[in-house]
């Protein structure tokens, strides 16, 4: 019975794991960018709505 000396570099599983981790990291980065874009759109619309609301309040007070 011989020693089991399997080299990790021969196993494609190690390379698949690295590839999967890289794909996950790229996906997370893309998701972060998309979420930031949505957040900025929301804040812009919120600011516009606030400005319109303030203009309406000023108009009704006069």
N, CA, C, O and CB atoms as a CASP TS submission, in Angstrom:
PFRMAT TS
TARGET T0000
AUTHOR 0000-0000-0000
METHOD Language model
MODEL 1
PARENT N/A
ATOM      1  N   UNK     1       0.841  -1.170   0.000  1.00  0.00           N
ATOM      2  CA  UNK     1       0.000   0.000   0.000  1.00  0.00           C
ATOM      3  C   UNK     1       0.886   1.233   0.000  1.00  0.00           C
ATOM      4  O   UNK     1       1.731   1.399   0.880  1.00  0.00           O
ATOM      5  CB  UNK     1      -0.957  -0.002   1.208  1.00  0.00           C
ATOM      6  N   UNK     2       0.696   2.078  -0.968  1.00  0.00           N
ATOM      7  CA  UNK     2       1.533   3.249  -1.108  1.00  0.00           C
ATOM      8  C   UNK     2       0.924   4.468  -0.450  1.00  0.00           C
ATOM      9  O   UNK     2      -0.236   4.472  -0.037  1.00  0.00           O
ATOM     10  CB  UNK     2       1.791   3.527  -2.553  1.00  0.00           C
ATOM     11  N   UNK     3       1.730   5.483  -0.369  1.00  0.00           N
ATOM     12  CA  UNK     3       1.264   6.749   0.201  1.00  0.00           C
ATOM     13  C   UNK     3       0.366   7.468  -0.793  1.00  0.00           C
ATOM     14  O   UNK     3       0.590   7.412  -2.002  1.00  0.00           O
ATOM     15  CB  UNK     3       2.456   7.647   0.596  1.00  0.00           C
ATOM     16  N   UNK     4      -0.629   8.128  -0.284  1.00  0.00           N
ATOM     17  CA  UNK     4      -1.516   8.914  -1.134  1.00  0.00           C
ATOM     18  C   UNK     4      -0.952  10.328  -1.184  1.00  0.00           C
ATOM     19  O   UNK     4      -1.187  11.124  -0.276  1.00  0.00           O
ATOM     20  CB  UNK     4      -3.003   8.901  -0.600  1.00  0.00           C
ATOM     21  N   UNK     5      -0.213  10.641  -2.234  1.00  0.00           N
ATOM     22  CA  UNK     5       0.431  11.952  -2.349  1.00  0.00           C
ATOM     23  C   UNK     5      -0.172  12.715  -3.517  1.00  0.00           C
ATOM     24  O   UNK     5       0.509  13.015  -4.497  1.00  0.00           O
ATOM     25  CB  UNK     5       1.965  11.806  -2.531  1.00  0.00           C
ATOM     26  N   UNK     6      -1.420  13.016  -3.405  1.00  0.00           N
ATOM     27  CA  UNK     6      -2.118  13.748  -4.461  1.00  0.00           C
ATOM     28  C   UNK     6      -1.738  15.225  -4.377  1.00  0.00           C
ATOM     29  O   UNK     6      -1.868  15.842  -3.320  1.00  0.00           O
ATOM     30  CB  UNK     6      -3.664  13.566  -4.345  1.00  0.00           C
ATOM     31  N   UNK     7      -1.281  15.776  -5.465  1.00  0.00           N
ATOM     32  CA  UNK     7      -0.880  17.177  -5.526  1.00  0.00           C
ATOM     33  C   UNK     7      -2.123  18.040  -5.745  1.00  0.00           C
ATOM     34  O   UNK     7      -2.929  17.757  -6.632  1.00  0.00           O
ATOM     35  CB  UNK     7       0.167  17.410  -6.660  1.00  0.00           C
ATOM     36  N   UNK     8      -2.277  19.075  -4.950  1.00  0.00           N
ATOM     37  CA  UNK     8      -3.444  19.956  -5.078  1.00  0.00           C
ATOM     38  C   UNK     8      -3.503  20.650  -6.434  1.00  0.00           C
ATOM     39  O   UNK     8      -4.587  20.981  -6.915  1.00  0.00           O
ATOM     40  CB  UNK     8      -3.431  21.000  -3.976  1.00  0.00           C
ATOM     41  N   UNK     9      -2.353  20.869  -7.049  1.00  0.00           N
ATOM     42  CA  UNK     9      -2.332  21.545  -8.348  1.00  0.00           C
ATOM     43  C   UNK     9      -2.901  20.657  -9.447  1.00  0.00           C
ATOM     44  O   UNK     9      -3.344  21.149 -10.485  1.00  0.00           O
ATOM     45  CB  UNK     9      -0.907  21.964  -8.705  1.00  0.00           C
ATOM     46  N   UNK    10      -2.887  19.359  -9.217  1.00  0.00           N
ATOM     47  CA  UNK    10      -3.443  18.446 -10.203  1.00  0.00           C
ATOM     48  C   UNK    10      -4.966  18.406 -10.130  1.00  0.00           C
ATOM     49  O   UNK    10      -5.626  17.993 -11.083  1.00  0.00           O
ATOM     50  CB  UNK    10      -2.874  17.051 -10.006  1.00  0.00           C
ATOM     51  N   UNK    11      -5.515  18.830  -9.012  1.00  0.00           N
ATOM     52  CA  UNK    11      -6.955  18.775  -8.806  1.00  0.00           C
ATOM     53  C   UNK    11      -7.620  20.015  -9.390  1.00  0.00           C
ATOM     54  O   UNK    11      -7.291  21.136  -9.000  1.00  0.00           O
ATOM     55  CB  UNK    11      -7.284  18.644  -7.310  1.00  0.00           C
ATOM     56  N   UNK    12      -8.546  19.826 -10.316  1.00  0.00           N
ATOM     57  CA  UNK    12      -9.245  20.995 -10.870  1.00  0.00           C
ATOM     58  C   UNK    12     -10.177  21.648  -9.854  1.00  0.00           C
ATOM     59  O   UNK    12     -10.617  22.779 -10.057  1.00  0.00           O
ATOM     60  CB  UNK    12     -10.042  20.590 -12.103  1.00  0.00           C
ATOM     61  N   UNK    13     -10.482  20.948  -8.764  1.00  0.00           N
ATOM     62  CA  UNK    13     -11.392  21.497  -7.761  1.00  0.00           C
ATOM     63  C   UNK    13     -10.827  22.773  -7.147  1.00  0.00           C
ATOM     64  O   UNK    13     -11.576  23.718  -6.901  1.00  0.00           O
ATOM     65  CB  UNK    13     -11.666  20.463  -6.666  1.00  0.00           C
ATOM     66  N   UNK    14      -9.530  22.816  -6.896  1.00  0.00           N
ATOM     67  CA  UNK    14      -8.899  24.011  -6.341  1.00  0.00           C
ATOM     68  C   UNK    14      -9.040  25.197  -7.274  1.00  0.00           C
ATOM     69  O   UNK    14      -9.319  26.313  -6.837  1.00  0.00           O
ATOM     70  CB  UNK    14      -7.432  23.750  -6.055  1.00  0.00           C
ATOM     71  N   UNK    15      -8.846  24.953  -8.558  1.00  0.00           N
ATOM     72  CA  UNK    15      -8.982  26.026  -9.546  1.00  0.00           C
ATOM     73  C   UNK    15     -10.430  26.470  -9.670  1.00  0.00           C
ATOM     74  O   UNK    15     -10.709  27.657  -9.845  1.00  0.00           O
ATOM     75  CB  UNK    15      -8.454  25.571 -10.911  1.00  0.00           C
ATOM     76  N   UNK    16     -11.350  25.518  -9.579  1.00  0.00           N
ATOM     77  CA  UNK    16     -12.771  25.864  -9.643  1.00  0.00           C
ATOM     78  C   UNK    16     -13.161  26.742  -8.464  1.00  0.00           C
ATOM     79  O   UNK    16     -13.950  27.675  -8.613  1.00  0.00           O
ATOM     80  CB  UNK    16     -13.637  24.596  -9.668  1.00  0.00           C
ATOM     81  N   UNK    17     -12.608  26.444  -7.293  1.00  0.00           N
ATOM     82  CA  UNK    17     -12.911  27.234  -6.098  1.00  0.00           C
ATOM     83  C   UNK    17     -12.429  28.665  -6.272  1.00  0.00           C
ATOM     84  O   UNK    17     -13.152  29.608  -5.952  1.00  0.00           O
ATOM     85  CB  UNK    17     -12.268  26.604  -4.850  1.00  0.00           C
ATOM     86  N   UNK    18     -11.211  28.832  -6.777  1.00  0.00           N
ATOM     87  CA  UNK    18     -10.664  30.172  -7.003  1.00  0.00           C
ATOM     88  C   UNK    18     -11.514  30.918  -8.017  1.00  0.00           C
ATOM     89  O   UNK    18     -11.809  32.100  -7.839  1.00  0.00           O
ATOM     90  CB  UNK    18      -9.200  30.094  -7.484  1.00  0.00           C
ATOM     91  N   UNK    19     -11.908  30.230  -9.077  1.00  0.00           N
ATOM     92  CA  UNK    19     -12.743  30.846 -10.106  1.00  0.00           C
ATOM     93  C   UNK    19     -14.094  31.256  -9.533  1.00  0.00           C
ATOM     94  O   UNK    19     -14.595  32.342  -9.825  1.00  0.00           O
ATOM     95  CB  UNK    19     -12.939  29.886 -11.286  1.00  0.00           C
ATOM     96  N   UNK    20     -14.681  30.385  -8.717  1.00  0.00           N
ATOM     97  CA  UNK    20     -15.979  30.686  -8.110  1.00  0.00           C
ATOM     98  C   UNK    20     -15.875  31.875  -7.169  1.00  0.00           C
ATOM     99  O   UNK    20     -16.747  32.744  -7.171  1.00  0.00           O
ATOM    100  CB  UNK    20     -16.517  29.466  -7.356  1.00  0.00           C
ATOM    101  N   UNK    21     -14.824  31.924  -6.371  1.00  0.00           N
ATOM    102  CA  UNK    21     -14.626  33.047  -5.445  1.00  0.00           C
ATOM    103  C   UNK    21     -14.500  34.344  -6.230  1.00  0.00           C
ATOM    104  O   UNK    21     -15.075  35.365  -5.850  1.00  0.00           O
ATOM    105  CB  UNK    21     -13.367  32.826  -4.562  1.00  0.00           C
ATOM    106  N   UNK    22     -13.749  34.305  -7.324  1.00  0.00           N
ATOM    107  CA  UNK    22     -13.585  35.505  -8.151  1.00  0.00           C
ATOM    108  C   UNK    22     -14.925  35.943  -8.745  1.00  0.00           C
ATOM    109  O   UNK    22     -15.221  37.137  -8.794  1.00  0.00           O
ATOM    110  CB  UNK    22     -12.563  35.248  -9.279  1.00  0.00           C
ATOM    111  N   UNK    23     -15.734  34.984  -9.195  1.00  0.00           N
ATOM    112  CA  UNK    23     -17.048  35.309  -9.749  1.00  0.00           C
ATOM    113  C   UNK    23     -17.946  35.925  -8.683  1.00  0.00           C
ATOM    114  O   UNK    23     -18.675  36.879  -8.956  1.00  0.00           O
ATOM    115  CB  UNK    23     -17.710  34.054 -10.337  1.00  0.00           C
ATOM    116  N   UNK    24     -17.892  35.384  -7.476  1.00  0.00           N
ATOM    117  CA  UNK    24     -18.700  35.920  -6.378  1.00  0.00           C
ATOM    118  C   UNK    24     -18.271  37.343  -6.061  1.00  0.00           C
ATOM    119  O   UNK    24     -19.116  38.217  -5.870  1.00  0.00           O
ATOM    120  CB  UNK    24     -18.580  35.032  -5.121  1.00  0.00           C
ATOM    121  N   UNK    25     -16.961  37.586  -6.004  1.00  0.00           N
ATOM    122  CA  UNK    25     -16.464  38.932  -5.718  1.00  0.00           C
ATOM    123  C   UNK    25     -16.890  39.914  -6.802  1.00  0.00           C
ATOM    124  O   UNK    25     -17.284  41.040  -6.499  1.00  0.00           O
ATOM    125  CB  UNK    25     -14.936  38.922  -5.588  1.00  0.00           C
ATOM    126  N   UNK    26     -16.814  39.493  -8.066  1.00  0.00           N
ATOM    127  CA  UNK    26     -17.237  40.366  -9.166  1.00  0.00           C
ATOM    128  C   UNK    26     -18.736  40.649  -9.086  1.00  0.00           C
ATOM    129  O   UNK    26     -19.173  41.775  -9.326  1.00  0.00           O
ATOM    130  CB  UNK    26     -16.889  39.729 -10.525  1.00  0.00           C
ATOM    131  N   UNK    27     -19.518  39.628  -8.750  1.00  0.00           N
ATOM    132  CA  UNK    27     -20.960  39.803  -8.618  1.00  0.00           C
ATOM    133  C   UNK    27     -21.282  40.771  -7.484  1.00  0.00           C
ATOM    134  O   UNK    27     -22.139  41.643  -7.634  1.00  0.00           O
ATOM    135  CB  UNK    27     -21.646  38.451  -8.375  1.00  0.00           C
ATOM    136  N   UNK    28     -20.596  40.619  -6.345  1.00  0.00           N
ATOM    137  CA  UNK    28     -20.828  41.512  -5.206  1.00  0.00           C
ATOM    138  C   UNK    28     -20.480  42.952  -5.563  1.00  0.00           C
ATOM    139  O   UNK    28     -21.194  43.878  -5.177  1.00  0.00           O
ATOM    140  CB  UNK    28     -20.006  41.057  -3.990  1.00  0.00           C
ATOM    141  N   UNK    29     -19.389  43.146  -6.298  1.00  0.00           N
ATOM    142  CA  UNK    29     -18.988  44.493  -6.705  1.00  0.00           C
ATOM    143  C   UNK    29     -20.036  45.102  -7.639  1.00  0.00           C
ATOM    144  O   UNK    29     -20.397  46.270  -7.495  1.00  0.00           O
ATOM    145  CB  UNK    29     -17.605  44.462  -7.396  1.00  0.00           C
ATOM    146  N   UNK    30     -20.517  44.315  -8.586  1.00  0.00           N
ATOM    147  CA  UNK    30     -21.549  44.796  -9.508  1.00  0.00           C
ATOM    148  C   UNK    30     -22.824  45.138  -8.745  1.00  0.00           C
ATOM    149  O   UNK    30     -23.462  46.154  -9.019  1.00  0.00           O
ATOM    150  CB  UNK    30     -21.843  43.740 -10.596  1.00  0.00           C
ATOM    151  N   UNK    31     -23.190  44.301  -7.802  1.00  0.00           N
ATOM    152  CA  UNK    31     -24.384  44.535  -6.993  1.00  0.00           C
ATOM    153  C   UNK    31     -24.243  45.815  -6.168  1.00  0.00           C
ATOM    154  O   UNK    31     -25.188  46.595  -6.053  1.00  0.00           O
ATOM    155  CB  UNK    31     -24.648  43.336  -6.069  1.00  0.00           C
ATOM    156  N   UNK    32     -23.052  46.023  -5.594  1.00  0.00           N
ATOM    157  CA  UNK    32     -22.791  47.247  -4.827  1.00  0.00           C
ATOM    158  C   UNK    32     -22.972  48.485  -5.701  1.00  0.00           C
ATOM    159  O   UNK    32     -23.600  49.461  -5.291  1.00  0.00           O
ATOM    160  CB  UNK    32     -21.368  47.220  -4.236  1.00  0.00           C
ATOM    161  N   UNK    33     -22.413  48.433  -6.916  1.00  0.00           N
ATOM    162  CA  UNK    33     -22.521  49.570  -7.832  1.00  0.00           C
ATOM    163  C   UNK    33     -23.973  49.837  -8.213  1.00  0.00           C
ATOM    164  O   UNK    33     -24.405  50.988  -8.262  1.00  0.00           O
ATOM    165  CB  UNK    33     -21.687  49.320  -9.092  1.00  0.00           C
ATOM    166  N   UNK    34     -24.728  48.768  -8.484  1.00  0.00           N
ATOM    167  CA  UNK    34     -26.134  48.932  -8.854  1.00  0.00           C
ATOM    168  C   UNK    34     -26.944  49.489  -7.685  1.00  0.00           C
ATOM    169  O   UNK    34     -27.803  50.350  -7.876  1.00  0.00           O
ATOM    170  CB  UNK    34     -26.726  47.591  -9.317  1.00  0.00           C
ATOM    171  N   UNK    35     -26.674  49.001  -6.488  1.00  0.00           N
ATOM    172  CA  UNK    35     -27.383  49.502  -5.307  1.00  0.00           C
ATOM    173  C   UNK    35     -27.063  50.972  -5.058  1.00  0.00           C
ATOM    174  O   UNK    35     -27.943  51.750  -4.691  1.00  0.00           O
ATOM    175  CB  UNK    35     -27.020  48.670  -4.071  1.00  0.00           C
ATOM    176  N   UNK    36     -25.804  51.346  -5.257  1.00  0.00           N
ATOM    177  CA  UNK    36     -25.419  52.741  -5.077  1.00  0.00           C
ATOM    178  C   UNK    36     -26.123  53.621  -6.099  1.00  0.00           C
ATOM    179  O   UNK    36     -26.553  54.728  -5.776  1.00  0.00           O
ATOM    180  CB  UNK    36     -23.898  52.901  -5.192  1.00  0.00           C
ATOM    181  N   UNK    37     -26.241  53.136  -7.327  1.00  0.00           N
ATOM    182  CA  UNK    37     -26.941  53.883  -8.378  1.00  0.00           C
ATOM    183  C   UNK    37     -28.414  54.077  -8.004  1.00  0.00           C
ATOM    184  O   UNK    37     -28.957  55.173  -8.142  1.00  0.00           O
ATOM    185  CB  UNK    37     -26.824  53.146  -9.740  1.00  0.00           C
ATOM    186  N   UNK    38     -29.052  53.007  -7.530  1.00  0.00           N
ATOM    187  CA  UNK    38     -30.459  53.096  -7.115  1.00  0.00           C
ATOM    188  C   UNK    38     -30.604  54.054  -5.942  1.00  0.00           C
ATOM    189  O   UNK    38     -31.539  54.854  -5.908  1.00  0.00           O
ATOM    190  CB  UNK    38     -31.009  51.700  -6.735  1.00  0.00           C
ATOM    191  N   UNK    39     -29.690  53.983  -4.981  1.00  0.00           N
ATOM    192  CA  UNK    39     -29.733  54.870  -3.818  1.00  0.00           C
ATOM    193  C   UNK    39     -29.618  56.331  -4.252  1.00  0.00           C
ATOM    194  O   UNK    39     -30.345  57.192  -3.758  1.00  0.00           O
ATOM    195  CB  UNK    39     -28.606  54.516  -2.827  1.00  0.00           C
ATOM    196  N   UNK    40     -28.696  56.603  -5.181  1.00  0.00           N
ATOM    197  CA  UNK    40     -28.525  57.989  -5.654  1.00  0.00           C
ATOM    198  C   UNK    40     -29.774  58.483  -6.368  1.00  0.00           C
ATOM    199  O   UNK    40     -30.171  59.636  -6.201  1.00  0.00           O
ATOM    200  CB  UNK    40     -27.312  58.095  -6.595  1.00  0.00           C
ATOM    201  N   UNK    41     -30.398  57.616  -7.166  1.00  0.00           N
ATOM    202  CA  UNK    41     -31.642  58.006  -7.839  1.00  0.00           C
ATOM    203  C   UNK    41     -32.725  58.319  -6.813  1.00  0.00           C
ATOM    204  O   UNK    41     -33.451  59.304  -6.949  1.00  0.00           O
ATOM    205  CB  UNK    41     -32.119  56.889  -8.796  1.00  0.00           C
ATOM    206  N   UNK    42     -32.831  57.486  -5.796  1.00  0.00           N
ATOM    207  CA  UNK    42     -33.825  57.695  -4.745  1.00  0.00           C
ATOM    208  C   UNK    42     -33.580  59.017  -4.033  1.00  0.00           C
ATOM    209  O   UNK    42     -34.520  59.779  -3.806  1.00  0.00           O
ATOM    210  CB  UNK    42     -33.799  56.535  -3.737  1.00  0.00           C
ATOM    211  N   UNK    43     -32.334  59.300  -3.679  1.00  0.00           N
ATOM    212  CA  UNK    43     -32.012  60.544  -2.975  1.00  0.00           C
ATOM    213  C   UNK    43     -32.303  61.755  -3.863  1.00  0.00           C
ATOM    214  O   UNK    43     -32.781  62.778  -3.374  1.00  0.00           O
ATOM    215  CB  UNK    43     -30.532  60.548  -2.532  1.00  0.00           C
ATOM    216  N   UNK    44     -32.020  61.647  -5.154  1.00  0.00           N
ATOM    217  CA  UNK    44     -32.297  62.745  -6.074  1.00  0.00           C
ATOM    218  C   UNK    44     -33.794  63.001  -6.151  1.00  0.00           C
ATOM    219  O   UNK    44     -34.234  64.148  -6.065  1.00  0.00           O
ATOM    220  CB  UNK    44     -31.733  62.438  -7.472  1.00  0.00           C
ATOM    221  N   UNK    45     -34.579  61.942  -6.314  1.00  0.00           N
ATOM    222  CA  UNK    45     -36.038  62.102  -6.374  1.00  0.00           C
ATOM    223  C   UNK    45     -36.572  62.634  -5.050  1.00  0.00           C
ATOM    224  O   UNK    45     -37.491  63.453  -5.033  1.00  0.00           O
ATOM    225  CB  UNK    45     -36.720  60.762  -6.721  1.00  0.00           C
ATOM    226  N   UNK    46     -36.006  62.176  -3.954  1.00  0.00           N
ATOM    227  CA  UNK    46     -36.415  62.641  -2.635  1.00  0.00           C
ATOM    228  C   UNK    46     -36.116  64.137  -2.484  1.00  0.00           C
ATOM    229  O   UNK    46     -36.936  64.889  -1.957  1.00  0.00           O
ATOM    230  CB  UNK    46     -35.701  61.831  -1.530  1.00  0.00           C
ATOM    231  N   UNK    47     -34.949  64.556  -2.946  1.00  0.00           N
ATOM    232  CA  UNK    47     -34.575  65.976  -2.874  1.00  0.00           C
ATOM    233  C   UNK    47     -35.503  66.837  -3.728  1.00  0.00           C
ATOM    234  O   UNK    47     -35.903  67.926  -3.317  1.00  0.00           O
ATOM    235  CB  UNK    47     -33.118  66.170  -3.326  1.00  0.00           C
ATOM    236  N   UNK    48     -35.839  66.344  -4.909  1.00  0.00           N
ATOM    237  CA  UNK    48     -36.745  67.083  -5.794  1.00  0.00           C
ATOM    238  C   UNK    48     -38.118  67.206  -5.148  1.00  0.00           C
ATOM    239  O   UNK    48     -38.729  68.274  -5.178  1.00  0.00           O
ATOM    240  CB  UNK    48     -36.860  66.388  -7.174  1.00  0.00           C
ATOM    241  N   UNK    49     -38.604  66.112  -4.561  1.00  0.00           N
ATOM    242  CA  UNK    49     -39.913  66.140  -3.897  1.00  0.00           C
ATOM    243  C   UNK    49     -39.899  67.101  -2.715  1.00  0.00           C
ATOM    244  O   UNK    49     -40.869  67.826  -2.496  1.00  0.00           O
ATOM    245  CB  UNK    49     -40.311  64.728  -3.426  1.00  0.00           C
ATOM    246  N   UNK    50     -38.809  67.114  -1.952  1.00  0.00           N
ATOM    247  CA  UNK    50     -38.698  68.040  -0.818  1.00  0.00           C
ATOM    248  C   UNK    50     -38.714  69.484  -1.296  1.00  0.00           C
ATOM    249  O   UNK    50     -39.383  70.331  -0.704  1.00  0.00           O
ATOM    250  CB  UNK    50     -37.414  67.765  -0.018  1.00  0.00           C
ATOM    251  N   UNK    51     -37.976  69.767  -2.370  1.00  0.00           N
ATOM    252  CA  UNK    51     -37.926  71.125  -2.902  1.00  0.00           C
ATOM    253  C   UNK    51     -39.307  71.561  -3.384  1.00  0.00           C
ATOM    254  O   UNK    51     -39.722  72.693  -3.136  1.00  0.00           O
ATOM    255  CB  UNK    51     -36.904  71.217  -4.049  1.00  0.00           C
ATOM    256  N   UNK    52     -40.015  70.676  -4.066  1.00  0.00           N
ATOM    257  CA  UNK    52     -41.367  71.011  -4.524  1.00  0.00           C
ATOM    258  C   UNK    52     -42.290  71.243  -3.340  1.00  0.00           C
ATOM    259  O   UNK    52     -43.128  72.145  -3.369  1.00  0.00           O
ATOM    260  CB  UNK    52     -41.928  69.898  -5.423  1.00  0.00           C
ATOM    261  N   UNK    53     -42.142  70.437  -2.307  1.00  0.00           N
ATOM    262  CA  UNK    53     -42.965  70.571  -1.112  1.00  0.00           C
ATOM    263  C   UNK    53     -42.689  71.910  -0.421  1.00  0.00           C
ATOM    264  O   UNK    53     -43.616  72.576   0.042  1.00  0.00           O
ATOM    265  CB  UNK    53     -42.702  69.400  -0.143  1.00  0.00           C
ATOM    266  N   UNK    54     -41.428  72.295  -0.355  1.00  0.00           N
ATOM    267  CA  UNK    54     -41.085  73.581   0.260  1.00  0.00           C
ATOM    268  C   UNK    54     -41.628  74.735  -0.570  1.00  0.00           C
ATOM    269  O   UNK    54     -42.119  75.720  -0.018  1.00  0.00           O
ATOM    270  CB  UNK    54     -39.561  73.716   0.420  1.00  0.00           C
ATOM    271  N   UNK    55     -41.543  74.621  -1.897  1.00  0.00           N
ATOM    272  CA  UNK    55     -42.095  75.661  -2.769  1.00  0.00           C
ATOM    273  C   UNK    55     -43.599  75.781  -2.572  1.00  0.00           C
ATOM    274  O   UNK    55     -44.133  76.890  -2.548  1.00  0.00           O
ATOM    275  CB  UNK    55     -41.777  75.359  -4.244  1.00  0.00           C
ATOM    276  N   UNK    56     -44.278  74.669  -2.432  1.00  0.00           N
ATOM    277  CA  UNK    56     -45.724  74.672  -2.219  1.00  0.00           C
ATOM    278  C   UNK    56     -46.058  75.312  -0.880  1.00  0.00           C
ATOM    279  O   UNK    56     -47.001  76.097  -0.780  1.00  0.00           O
ATOM    280  CB  UNK    56     -46.289  73.240  -2.282  1.00  0.00           C
ATOM    281  N   UNK    57     -45.292  74.981   0.140  1.00  0.00           N
ATOM    282  CA  UNK    57     -45.525  75.555   1.468  1.00  0.00           C
ATOM    283  C   UNK    57     -45.303  77.060   1.470  1.00  0.00           C
ATOM    284  O   UNK    57     -46.044  77.796   2.121  1.00  0.00           O
ATOM    285  CB  UNK    57     -44.614  74.894   2.500  1.00  0.00           C
ATOM    286  N   UNK    58     -44.298  77.518   0.754  1.00  0.00           N
ATOM    287  CA  UNK    58     -44.019  78.958   0.683  1.00  0.00           C
ATOM    288  C   UNK    58     -45.147  79.660  -0.069  1.00  0.00           C
ATOM    289  O   UNK    58     -45.582  80.739   0.333  1.00  0.00           O
ATOM    290  CB  UNK    58     -42.649  79.227  -0.012  1.00  0.00           C
ATOM    291  N   UNK    59     -45.623  79.052  -1.162  1.00  0.00           N
ATOM    292  CA  UNK    59     -46.692  79.650  -1.963  1.00  0.00           C
ATOM    293  C   UNK    59     -47.987  79.760  -1.175  1.00  0.00           C
ATOM    294  O   UNK    59     -48.704  80.752  -1.312  1.00  0.00           O
ATOM    295  CB  UNK    59     -46.925  78.833  -3.227  1.00  0.00           C
ATOM    296  N   UNK    60     -48.301  78.781  -0.363  1.00  0.00           N
ATOM    297  CA  UNK    60     -49.559  78.808   0.383  1.00  0.00           C
ATOM    298  C   UNK    60     -49.486  79.734   1.583  1.00  0.00           C
ATOM    299  O   UNK    60     -50.523  80.162   2.091  1.00  0.00           O
ATOM    300  CB  UNK    60     -49.930  77.412   0.838  1.00  0.00           C
ATOM    301  N   UNK    61     -48.291  80.052   2.045  1.00  0.00           N
ATOM    302  CA  UNK    61     -48.148  80.939   3.204  1.00  0.00           C
ATOM    303  C   UNK    61     -48.292  82.401   2.808  1.00  0.00           C
ATOM    304  O   UNK    61     -48.611  83.238   3.652  1.00  0.00           O
ATOM    305  CB  UNK    61     -46.796  80.717   3.881  1.00  0.00           C
ATOM    306  N   UNK    62     -48.068  82.717   1.571  1.00  0.00           N
ATOM    307  CA  UNK    62     -48.106  84.121   1.139  1.00  0.00           C
ATOM    308  C   UNK    62     -49.490  84.583   0.820  1.00  0.00           C
ATOM    309  O   UNK    62     -49.683  85.739   0.443  1.00  0.00           O
ATOM    310  CB  UNK    62     -47.234  84.327  -0.056  1.00  0.00           C
TER
END
